[in-house]
Amino acid sequence: MSDKLKLGIIGVGNMGSSHLRDFTKGNWPEIEVTCVADIDEKRLEYAQEQVPGVKCFGTATELIHSGLCEAVIIATPHYFHPPIAIEALQAGLHVMSEKPAGVYTKQVRELIEVSKTTDKTYAIMFNQRTNCVYRKVKELIDSGKYGEIRRVSWIITDWYRTQAYYNSGGWRATWAGEGGGVMLNQCPHQLDLWQWLCGMPSKIKAICHEGKWHDIEVEDDVSIYAEYPNGATGTFITTTGDCPGTNRLEITLDGAKILVDDAAKITLYELEKPLSEHIYSAQGGFDRDHVTVKEVETDGKNEQHVGVMNAFASHILHGTPLVAEGAEGINGLTISNAAFLSSWLDETVTLPIDEDLYYEKLQEKIKNSTYKKVVVEQVQADMSSTF
């Protein structure tokens, strides 16, 4: 292996183009983009304009078996993430997948099992984990200083989208083309952060309104209620129909409350005594625990996609840690799959979910999807790698 990681980019749409720009700006010192793949000839022409001499392919398979790269980043529509990753890993390539890991956990679990059979790296683009705010919140929780989590509430409604946004592509906001709406497109990062910070819930009850605010077939307004193994509870509310929206994360622990506003400011409310102690030791029925309010400082670093890609290259070249291993992608997806299943069945769902049942219900949605450009039979057959 050379001193730079030879990388192929599969999919040169919005994210693939962004990755190309990061490369041309010199933001990836240990990565060389050697090839790209896209089914759209115009996107390949764009790639050649950005990186003269880059080798272009019309399919992922051609790129994967070209021998021109040691690793790939997958920036295709969601359904194709797992099959392309499987093909690349089995061909001896390292893999970075854009979020989400896939559309349904049954498919992603297959990918994870394949990744265990190879010594190649499988990573996922959870760039929000590089944000100094969330890294600091995780540090506060994991320190154990403030005890166990009692309650978590995340209102993340600053995803406002107009009907024109959904009309811009026939695949958008369709079950066959995208596999979901706000939870699969806008919220995978927050769902990952939710479980990264607070752990996985044990039960989910959700209401996922499909086409509530827009003329679309998938969900654009979601309310999730979660229960955790230790008795803690959580809520997660999201939509693309609010303007102005809100991004507010509140985590109540036994000895403190952590408040994050707009992913930018952390306020810590430290209690003099843990709640579990004060509730029983206080003499008066209306006594309040003494609270000290602090604004928490961070290291200010927020490297986002560039940080994830540089960590990916460094891991392969030097053995340093990844930002997120690919296998972790199933966690946030499990929450969204559970929320869909709960809403479709109108009942509380226990985790781990019944993956076969979810797959069955999803196929019903796909069968009736308005997106006709996707060959539905391919989707129902786990999307063979024909990108």
C-alpha positions as CSV (number, residue, x, y, z in Angstrom):
1,M,0.0,0.0,0.0
2,S,1.3,3.5,-0.9
3,D,1.4,6.5,1.4
4,K,-2.0,7.5,0.2
5,L,-5.3,5.5,0.2
6,K,-6.6,5.0,-3.4
7,L,-10.3,5.7,-3.2
8,G,-13.2,5.2,-5.6
9,I,-16.4,7.3,-5.2
10,I,-19.6,5.4,-6.0
11,G,-22.4,7.9,-6.7
12,V,-21.6,11.5,-7.8
13,G,-24.8,13.2,-6.7
14,N,-25.0,15.7,-3.9
15,M,-22.8,13.9,-1.4
16,G,-20.5,12.3,-3.9
17,S,-19.9,15.8,-5.4
18,S,-19.2,17.2,-2.0
19,H,-16.6,14.5,-1.4
20,L,-15.0,15.3,-4.7
21,R,-14.7,18.9,-3.7
22,D,-13.1,18.0,-0.4
23,F,-10.5,16.1,-2.3
24,T,-9.8,18.8,-4.8
25,K,-9.5,21.4,-2.0
26,G,-6.7,19.3,-0.4
27,N,-8.8,18.4,2.6
28,W,-7.8,14.7,2.3
29,P,-4.0,14.6,2.6
30,E,-3.8,10.8,2.8
31,I,-6.5,10.0,0.1
32,E,-6.2,9.9,-3.7
33,V,-9.4,9.7,-5.7
34,T,-8.6,7.4,-8.6
35,C,-12.1,6.5,-10.0
36,V,-15.8,7.3,-9.8
37,A,-19.0,5.5,-10.8
38,D,-22.4,6.9,-11.7
39,I,-25.2,5.8,-14.0
40,D,-25.7,9.4,-15.1
41,E,-23.1,10.4,-17.8
42,K,-23.5,14.1,-16.9
43,R,-22.3,13.3,-13.4
44,L,-19.3,11.5,-14.7
45,E,-18.5,14.5,-16.9
46,Y,-18.7,16.7,-13.8
47,A,-16.3,14.4,-12.0
48,Q,-13.8,14.6,-14.8
49,E,-14.0,18.4,-14.7
50,Q,-13.2,18.3,-11.0
51,V,-10.5,15.7,-11.2
52,P,-9.0,15.6,-14.7
53,G,-7.9,12.1,-15.6
54,V,-10.1,10.3,-13.0
55,K,-11.3,7.0,-14.4
56,C,-15.1,6.8,-14.8
57,F,-17.4,3.8,-14.7
58,G,-21.1,3.4,-15.4
59,T,-21.7,0.9,-12.7
60,A,-20.5,0.2,-9.2
61,T,-19.5,-3.3,-10.2
62,E,-17.1,-2.1,-12.9
63,L,-15.4,0.2,-10.4
64,I,-15.2,-2.4,-7.7
65,H,-13.5,-4.9,-9.9
66,S,-11.3,-2.4,-11.8
67,G,-8.2,-2.8,-9.6
68,L,-7.9,1.0,-9.5
69,C,-8.8,1.5,-5.8
70,E,-8.2,0.1,-2.4
71,A,-11.3,1.5,-0.8
72,V,-14.7,3.0,-1.8
73,I,-17.2,5.5,-0.4
74,I,-20.8,4.7,-1.3
75,A,-23.0,7.7,-1.9
76,T,-25.9,6.2,-3.8
77,P,-29.6,6.0,-3.0
78,H,-30.2,4.3,0.3
79,Y,-31.3,0.8,-0.9
80,F,-28.0,0.3,-2.7
81,H,-25.8,0.9,0.3
82,P,-25.7,-2.7,1.7
83,P,-25.4,-4.6,-1.6
84,I,-22.7,-2.4,-3.0
85,A,-20.8,-2.6,0.4
86,I,-21.1,-6.4,0.4
87,E,-19.8,-6.6,-3.2
88,A,-16.9,-4.3,-2.4
89,L,-15.9,-6.1,0.8
90,Q,-16.0,-9.4,-0.9
91,A,-13.8,-8.0,-3.6
92,G,-11.2,-7.1,-1.0
93,L,-11.9,-3.4,-0.7
94,H,-12.3,-1.2,2.4
95,V,-15.8,0.5,2.6
96,M,-17.1,3.8,3.8
97,S,-20.9,4.0,3.5
98,E,-22.9,7.2,3.6
99,K,-25.8,7.2,6.0
100,P,-28.1,5.4,6.5
101,A,-26.5,2.0,6.6
102,G,-29.5,0.8,4.7
103,V,-33.3,1.0,4.7
104,Y,-34.1,-2.1,6.8
105,T,-32.1,-3.9,9.5
106,K,-32.5,-7.4,7.9
107,Q,-30.4,-6.2,4.9
108,V,-27.9,-4.3,7.1
109,R,-27.4,-7.4,9.4
110,E,-26.4,-9.4,6.3
111,L,-23.8,-6.8,5.5
112,I,-22.4,-6.8,9.0
113,E,-22.1,-10.6,8.9
114,V,-20.2,-10.3,5.6
115,S,-17.9,-7.7,7.1
116,K,-17.0,-10.1,9.9
117,T,-15.6,-12.6,7.3
118,T,-13.0,-10.1,5.9
119,D,-10.1,-8.2,7.3
120,K,-11.2,-5.1,5.4
121,T,-12.6,-2.0,7.1
122,Y,-16.3,-1.2,7.0
123,A,-17.1,2.3,8.3
124,I,-20.0,4.6,8.2
125,M,-20.3,8.4,7.7
126,F,-21.6,9.5,11.1
127,N,-20.0,12.9,10.8
128,Q,-22.1,14.5,13.6
129,R,-20.1,12.4,16.0
130,T,-17.2,14.7,15.3
131,N,-19.1,17.7,16.6
132,C,-17.5,19.0,19.7
133,V,-20.9,19.7,21.3
134,Y,-22.0,16.0,21.1
135,R,-18.6,14.7,21.9
136,K,-18.6,16.8,25.1
137,V,-22.1,15.6,26.0
138,K,-21.0,12.0,25.6
139,E,-18.0,12.7,27.8
140,L,-20.3,14.2,30.6
141,I,-22.6,11.2,30.4
142,D,-19.9,8.5,30.2
143,S,-18.0,10.0,33.1
144,G,-20.6,8.6,35.5
145,K,-20.4,11.7,37.7
146,Y,-24.1,12.5,37.2
147,G,-25.5,9.0,37.5
148,E,-27.9,7.2,35.2
149,I,-30.1,8.8,32.6
150,R,-33.7,9.3,33.7
151,R,-35.2,11.1,30.8
152,V,-34.2,12.3,27.3
153,S,-36.1,14.6,24.9
154,W,-35.0,15.6,21.5
155,I,-37.1,18.0,19.4
156,I,-35.4,18.2,16.0
157,T,-37.8,20.0,13.7
158,D,-35.5,22.4,11.8
159,W,-35.7,20.3,8.6
160,Y,-38.3,22.5,6.8
161,R,-38.8,21.4,3.2
162,T,-41.2,22.8,0.6
163,Q,-43.2,20.7,-1.9
164,A,-40.7,21.9,-4.5
165,Y,-38.0,20.0,-2.7
166,Y,-39.9,16.8,-2.9
167,N,-40.9,17.5,-6.5
168,S,-37.2,17.8,-7.5
169,G,-36.7,14.1,-7.9
170,G,-39.1,11.3,-8.6
171,W,-37.3,9.0,-6.1
172,R,-37.6,11.5,-3.2
173,A,-40.0,10.7,-0.4
174,T,-41.1,7.3,-1.9
175,W,-41.0,3.9,-0.4
176,A,-39.4,2.3,-3.5
177,G,-36.9,5.1,-4.1
178,E,-35.8,6.2,-0.7
179,G,-37.4,3.8,1.8
180,G,-38.8,6.5,4.1
181,G,-39.0,10.2,4.6
182,V,-37.7,12.4,7.4
183,M,-36.3,9.5,9.5
184,L,-34.4,8.0,6.5
185,N,-33.3,11.2,4.9
186,Q,-32.9,14.0,7.4
187,C,-32.6,12.2,10.8
188,P,-30.2,9.3,10.6
189,H,-27.5,11.4,12.2
190,Q,-29.7,12.4,15.2
191,L,-31.0,8.8,15.6
192,D,-27.4,7.7,15.7
193,L,-26.5,10.4,18.2
194,W,-29.5,9.6,20.3
195,Q,-28.4,5.9,20.8
196,W,-24.7,6.9,20.9
197,L,-25.3,9.2,23.8
198,C,-28.1,7.4,25.7
199,G,-28.0,3.8,24.6
200,M,-30.5,1.7,22.8
201,P,-34.1,1.7,24.1
202,S,-36.0,-1.5,24.9
203,K,-39.4,-0.4,23.7
204,I,-40.7,2.0,21.1
205,K,-44.2,3.5,20.6
206,A,-44.5,5.9,17.6
207,I,-46.8,7.8,15.4
208,C,-45.4,8.4,11.9
209,H,-47.7,10.6,9.8
210,E,-47.3,9.9,6.1
211,G,-47.8,12.9,3.9
212,K,-49.2,15.1,6.7
213,W,-47.7,18.4,5.5
214,H,-46.7,17.5,1.9
215,D,-48.0,15.6,-1.1
216,I,-45.7,12.6,-0.5
217,E,-46.2,8.9,0.4
218,V,-43.7,8.7,3.3
219,E,-43.5,10.1,6.8
220,D,-43.0,13.9,7.3
221,D,-44.1,14.2,10.9
222,V,-42.9,11.7,13.6
223,S,-43.3,11.4,17.4
224,I,-41.5,8.6,19.2
225,Y,-41.8,7.5,22.8
226,A,-39.0,5.2,24.1
227,E,-38.4,3.2,27.2
228,Y,-35.0,2.1,28.3
229,P,-33.9,-1.0,30.3
230,N,-33.1,1.0,33.4
231,G,-36.6,2.6,33.5
232,A,-35.6,5.8,31.8
233,T,-37.9,7.3,29.1
234,G,-37.3,9.3,26.0
235,T,-39.1,11.2,23.3
236,F,-37.9,12.1,19.8
237,I,-40.0,14.5,17.7
238,T,-39.2,15.4,14.1
239,T,-40.8,16.9,11.0
240,T,-40.1,18.6,7.7
241,G,-43.2,20.7,8.1
242,D,-42.3,23.3,10.8
243,C,-40.9,26.8,10.2
244,P,-39.1,28.0,12.2
245,G,-38.0,24.7,13.5
246,T,-36.3,23.7,16.8
247,N,-33.2,21.7,17.6
248,R,-33.3,21.1,21.4
249,L,-31.8,18.1,23.2
250,E,-32.5,17.7,26.9
251,I,-31.0,14.9,29.0
252,T,-32.0,14.5,32.6
253,L,-29.6,12.4,34.7
254,D,-29.8,11.6,38.4
255,G,-27.4,14.4,39.3
256,A,-27.7,16.9,36.5
257,K,-29.6,18.1,33.4
258,I,-27.8,18.7,30.1
259,L,-29.4,21.1,27.6
260,V,-28.2,21.5,24.1
261,D,-29.6,24.2,21.9
262,D,-29.1,24.3,18.1
263,A,-26.2,21.8,18.4
264,A,-24.1,24.8,19.5
265,K,-24.5,25.5,23.2
266,I,-24.3,23.2,26.2
267,T,-25.9,24.3,29.5
268,L,-25.3,22.0,32.5
269,Y,-27.6,22.2,35.5
270,E,-25.7,20.4,38.4
271,L,-27.7,19.3,41.4
272,E,-26.3,19.5,45.0
273,K,-27.8,16.0,45.7
274,P,-28.8,13.3,43.2
275,L,-32.5,13.3,42.5
276,S,-32.8,9.7,43.8
277,E,-31.5,10.9,47.2
278,H,-33.2,14.4,47.4
279,I,-36.7,13.1,46.6
280,Y,-36.6,11.1,49.9
281,S,-34.4,13.2,52.1
282,A,-36.1,16.6,51.6
283,Q,-38.2,17.7,54.6
284,G,-40.6,19.9,52.7
285,G,-43.1,18.8,50.1
286,F,-42.1,21.6,47.8
287,D,-38.4,21.8,48.5
288,R,-36.1,22.2,45.5
289,D,-32.6,20.8,45.2
290,H,-29.9,23.5,44.9
291,V,-28.9,23.9,41.2
292,T,-25.7,25.3,39.8
293,V,-25.9,26.4,36.2
294,K,-22.9,26.3,34.0
295,E,-22.1,26.9,30.3
296,V,-19.9,24.0,29.2
297,E,-16.9,24.7,27.1
298,T,-15.8,22.4,24.3
299,D,-12.6,22.0,22.3
300,G,-14.3,23.8,19.4
301,K,-13.4,21.1,16.9
302,N,-16.1,20.1,14.4
303,E,-14.4,18.3,11.4
304,Q,-17.6,16.7,10.0
305,H,-17.2,14.7,6.7
306,V,-13.5,15.6,6.3
307,G,-12.7,14.3,9.8
308,V,-14.5,11.1,9.2
309,M,-12.7,10.5,5.9
310,N,-9.3,11.4,7.2
311,A,-9.9,9.0,10.2
312,F,-10.9,6.3,7.7
313,A,-7.7,6.7,5.7
314,S,-5.6,6.9,8.9
315,H,-7.2,3.7,10.3
316,I,-6.4,1.8,7.1
317,L,-2.9,3.2,6.7
318,H,-1.8,3.5,10.4
319,G,-4.3,1.6,12.5
320,T,-5.8,4.6,14.3
321,P,-9.5,4.6,15.4
322,L,-12.4,5.2,13.2
323,V,-15.1,7.8,14.0
324,A,-17.8,5.1,13.6
325,E,-17.5,1.4,12.6
326,G,-20.0,0.3,10.0
327,A,-21.7,-2.2,12.3
328,E,-22.9,0.7,14.5
329,G,-25.1,1.9,11.6
330,I,-27.8,-0.7,12.5
331,N,-28.6,0.9,15.8
332,G,-30.2,4.1,14.7
333,L,-31.8,2.2,11.8
334,T,-33.3,-0.2,14.3
335,I,-35.0,2.7,16.1
336,S,-36.5,4.1,12.9
337,N,-37.6,0.6,11.7
338,A,-39.2,0.1,15.2
339,A,-40.9,3.5,14.9
340,F,-42.3,2.6,11.5
341,L,-43.5,-0.8,12.6
342,S,-45.1,0.6,15.8
343,S,-47.0,3.2,13.7
344,W,-48.1,0.7,11.1
345,L,-49.3,-1.8,13.7
346,D,-50.5,0.8,16.1
347,E,-48.8,-0.9,19.0
348,T,-45.7,-0.8,21.2
349,V,-42.7,-2.6,19.7
350,T,-40.1,-4.4,21.7
351,L,-36.5,-4.3,20.6
352,P,-34.9,-6.2,18.9
353,I,-37.7,-5.9,16.3
354,D,-39.2,-8.7,14.2
355,E,-37.1,-8.1,11.1
356,D,-39.1,-10.4,8.9
357,L,-42.3,-8.7,9.8
358,Y,-40.8,-5.3,9.1
359,Y,-39.5,-6.5,5.8
360,E,-42.9,-7.8,4.9
361,K,-44.7,-4.6,5.8
362,L,-42.1,-2.5,3.9
363,Q,-42.6,-4.6,0.7
364,E,-46.3,-3.8,0.9
365,K,-45.3,-0.1,0.9
366,I,-42.9,-0.6,-2.0
367,K,-45.5,-2.5,-4.0
368,N,-47.8,0.5,-3.9
369,S,-45.1,3.2,-4.3
370,T,-45.5,5.9,-6.9
371,Y,-41.8,5.7,-7.8
372,K,-41.9,3.7,-11.0
373,K,-38.3,4.2,-12.2
374,V,-37.0,1.8,-9.6
375,V,-37.6,-1.8,-10.7
376,V,-39.7,-3.0,-7.7
377,E,-38.8,-6.6,-8.2
378,Q,-35.1,-5.6,-7.6
379,V,-36.0,-3.9,-4.3
380,Q,-38.1,-6.9,-3.2
381,A,-35.1,-9.2,-4.0
382,D,-32.8,-7.2,-1.6
383,M,-31.6,-4.9,-4.4
384,S,-29.0,-6.9,-6.3
385,S,-25.9,-4.8,-6.9
386,T,-26.8,-3.4,-10.4
387,F,-26.2,0.2,-9.6
